[in-house]
């Protein structure tokens, strides 16, 4: 069973895809979106590492996300 989707604008991996989660705002929700798909030669762990790297970058440079 998969984890519930975060709604805080963070990045997450699911089945070899990397997504940005929706963000709740005062006026509603900003939709999330697919960021990338890892190639067949890579595995689910690679997608998770990409999501982790994007989250780390977002922590240090929130204005660029």
C-alpha positions in Angstrom: 0.0 0.0 0.0 1.5 3.4 -1.0 2.0 6.3 1.4 -0.5 9.2 1.2 0.7 12.0 -1.1 2.3 14.9 0.8 0.7 18.3 0.3 3.5 20.5 1.2 5.3 21.1 -2.1 8.0 18.6 -1.4 9.3 16.1 -4.0 8.6 12.4 -3.8 9.2 9.2 -5.8 6.7 6.7 -6.9 7.2 3.7 -9.3 10.3 5.3 -10.9 8.7 8.7 -11.3 9.6 11.9 -9.4 6.8 14.3 -8.5 6.4 17.6 -6.8 3.5 17.4 -4.4 0.6 19.9 -4.3 0.9 22.8 -1.9 -1.9 24.1 0.2 -2.2 27.9 0.2 -4.5 30.4 1.9 -6.6 30.5 -1.3 -6.6 26.9 -2.3 -4.2 24.3 -3.6 -1.4 24.6 -6.2 -1.4 21.5 -8.2 1.6 19.1 -8.1 3.3 17.7 -11.2 5.6 15.0 -12.6 9.2 16.2 -12.6 10.9 13.3 -14.4 10.9 9.5 -15.1 14.1 7.5 -14.4 15.3 5.5 -17.3 14.8 1.7 -17.4 18.4 1.1 -16.5 17.8 2.7 -13.1 15.6 1.6 -10.2 13.2 3.0 -7.8 16.0 4.0 -5.4 17.4 6.3 -8.1 14.1 8.1 -8.3 14.0 8.4 -4.5 17.6 9.9 -4.5 16.5 12.5 -7.1 13.5 13.5 -5.0 15.8 13.7 -1.9 18.3 15.9 -3.7 15.5 18.2 -4.9 14.1 18.5 -1.4 17.6 19.3 -0.1 18.0 22.0 -2.8 14.6 23.4 -2.0 15.6 23.7 1.7 18.6 25.7 0.8 17.2 27.7 -2.1 13.4 28.0 -1.6 13.2 30.9 -4.0 14.3 28.7 -6.9 11.4 26.3 -6.4 
